[in-house]
Amino acid sequence: MAKKKKAKKVEGIVRPALMRDADQIHDLISYYGERRKMLFRTLEDLFERIREFRVFADNKDKILGCCGLAILWRDLGEIRSLAVDPKHIGCGLGKKMVLDAIEEARRLGLKRVFALTYEAPFFEKLGFTIVEKERLPHKVWTDCIRCEMQDNCGEIPLIMDLT
Ligand SMILES: CC(C)(COP(=O)(O)OP(=O)(O)OC[C@H]1O[C@@H](n2cnc3c(N)ncnc32)[C@H](O)[C@@H]1OP(=O)(O)O)[C@@H](O)C(=O)NCCC(=O)NCCS
């Protein structure tokens, strides 16, 4: 049987995003937006929401990944705009950033976090469970109004209970 290729270890840290990271976050999200893997975010939106983001910065402070935690209601958060530099997929950066976002969600007292994604197996590995779209509050679909694919996007809703 073929031996599983060991992922390359990437030196760096997960830290809160800073204003100087906004352009690199924008580039990452746009890369996947162009490939229809996630919603585009404007720079203006990123400036406004920079406090929602954590990034993975390498030793030279190059941004190799980003992950937002949006608060939708008193007990509900959303993992959104999760992206890893295509050259560093499979190195554990996505997991590190999502775990950091979950830790923040717990600290804030959120009871549940969810994600809408094409990468369900990744989230399942982290302990999220697939749910029926209808089980998520209506407020969740605010982004869909902005999206040209609307109800036909095929994104899978997953949720993690933090209680
Ligand atoms: C999805 C994404 C964020 C995952 O990040 P990553 O850094 O490549 O993933 P990691 O290396 O942290 O993987 C963590 C675990 O999930 C597993 N995993 C990652 N992607 C997977 C997939 N598509 N299917 C199954 N398992 C997967 C890994 O094997 C690893 O398992 P392990 O802990 O047993 O070793 C990244 O692939 C990405 O940026 N994709 C494009 C953008 C996108 O779709 N974002 C999601 C929008 S919500």
PDBQT file of the ligand as one rigid body, heavy atoms in Angstrom, charges set to zero:
ROOT
HETATM    1  C1  LIG A 201     -10.728  23.612   3.630  1.00  0.00    +0.000 C 
HETATM    2  C2  LIG A 201      -9.350  24.135   4.015  1.00  0.00    +0.000 C 
HETATM    3  C3  LIG A 201      -9.511  25.404   4.808  1.00  0.00    +0.000 C 
HETATM    4  C4  LIG A 201      -8.663  23.072   4.877  1.00  0.00    +0.000 C 
HETATM    5  O1  LIG A 201      -7.447  23.622   5.363  1.00  0.00    +0.000 OA
HETATM    6  P1  LIG A 201      -6.094  22.750   5.398  1.00  0.00    +0.000 P 
HETATM    7  O2  LIG A 201      -5.064  23.558   6.070  1.00  0.00    +0.000 OA
HETATM    8  O3  LIG A 201      -5.798  22.281   4.023  1.00  0.00    +0.000 OA
HETATM    9  O4  LIG A 201      -6.550  21.513   6.286  1.00  0.00    +0.000 OA
HETATM   10  P2  LIG A 201      -5.686  20.857   7.474  1.00  0.00    +0.000 P 
HETATM   11  O5  LIG A 201      -4.369  20.478   6.928  1.00  0.00    +0.000 OA
HETATM   12  O6  LIG A 201      -5.733  21.722   8.665  1.00  0.00    +0.000 OA
HETATM   13  O7  LIG A 201      -6.542  19.549   7.741  1.00  0.00    +0.000 OA
HETATM   14  C5  LIG A 201      -7.001  19.177   9.032  1.00  0.00    +0.000 C 
HETATM   15  C6  LIG A 201      -7.543  17.773   8.953  1.00  0.00    +0.000 C 
HETATM   16  O8  LIG A 201      -8.641  17.722   8.026  1.00  0.00    +0.000 OA
HETATM   17  C7  LIG A 201      -8.362  16.812   6.977  1.00  0.00    +0.000 C 
HETATM   18  N1  LIG A 201      -8.869  17.374   5.739  1.00  0.00    +0.000 N 
HETATM   19  C8  LIG A 201      -8.549  18.573   5.184  1.00  0.00    +0.000 A 
HETATM   20  N2  LIG A 201      -9.246  18.762   4.042  1.00  0.00    +0.000 NA
HETATM   21  C9  LIG A 201     -10.000  17.639   3.893  1.00  0.00    +0.000 A 
HETATM   22  C10 LIG A 201     -10.937  17.218   2.910  1.00  0.00    +0.000 A 
HETATM   23  N3  LIG A 201     -11.239  17.969   1.860  1.00  0.00    +0.000 N 
HETATM   24  N4  LIG A 201     -11.513  16.012   3.071  1.00  0.00    +0.000 NA
HETATM   25  C11 LIG A 201     -11.226  15.231   4.124  1.00  0.00    +0.000 A 
HETATM   26  N5  LIG A 201     -10.349  15.576   5.103  1.00  0.00    +0.000 NA
HETATM   27  C12 LIG A 201      -9.765  16.764   4.970  1.00  0.00    +0.000 A 
HETATM   28  C13 LIG A 201      -6.848  16.665   6.948  1.00  0.00    +0.000 C 
HETATM   29  O9  LIG A 201      -6.464  15.425   6.408  1.00  0.00    +0.000 OA
HETATM   30  C14 LIG A 201      -6.494  16.784   8.412  1.00  0.00    +0.000 C 
HETATM   31  O10 LIG A 201      -6.719  15.541   9.066  1.00  0.00    +0.000 OA
HETATM   32  P3  LIG A 201      -5.764  15.066  10.289  1.00  0.00    +0.000 P 
HETATM   33  O11 LIG A 201      -5.973  16.078  11.393  1.00  0.00    +0.000 OA
HETATM   34  O12 LIG A 201      -6.268  13.716  10.602  1.00  0.00    +0.000 OA
HETATM   35  O13 LIG A 201      -4.366  15.094   9.748  1.00  0.00    +0.000 OA
HETATM   36  C15 LIG A 201      -8.456  24.389   2.766  1.00  0.00    +0.000 C 
HETATM   37  O14 LIG A 201      -8.408  23.203   2.014  1.00  0.00    +0.000 OA
HETATM   38  C16 LIG A 201      -8.931  25.528   1.871  1.00  0.00    +0.000 C 
HETATM   39  O15 LIG A 201      -8.521  26.675   2.059  1.00  0.00    +0.000 OA
HETATM   40  N6  LIG A 201      -9.769  25.208   0.878  1.00  0.00    +0.000 N 
HETATM   41  C17 LIG A 201     -10.261  26.157  -0.091  1.00  0.00    +0.000 C 
HETATM   42  C18 LIG A 201     -11.175  27.171   0.505  1.00  0.00    +0.000 C 
HETATM   43  C19 LIG A 201     -12.387  26.539   1.151  1.00  0.00    +0.000 C 
HETATM   44  O16 LIG A 201     -13.070  25.706   0.599  1.00  0.00    +0.000 OA
HETATM   45  N7  LIG A 201     -12.660  26.982   2.405  1.00  0.00    +0.000 N 
HETATM   46  C20 LIG A 201     -13.775  26.517   3.198  1.00  0.00    +0.000 C 
HETATM   47  C21 LIG A 201     -14.859  27.536   3.140  1.00  0.00    +0.000 C 
HETATM   48  S1  LIG A 201     -15.879  27.420   4.603  1.00  0.00    +0.000 SA
ENDROOT
TORSDOF 0
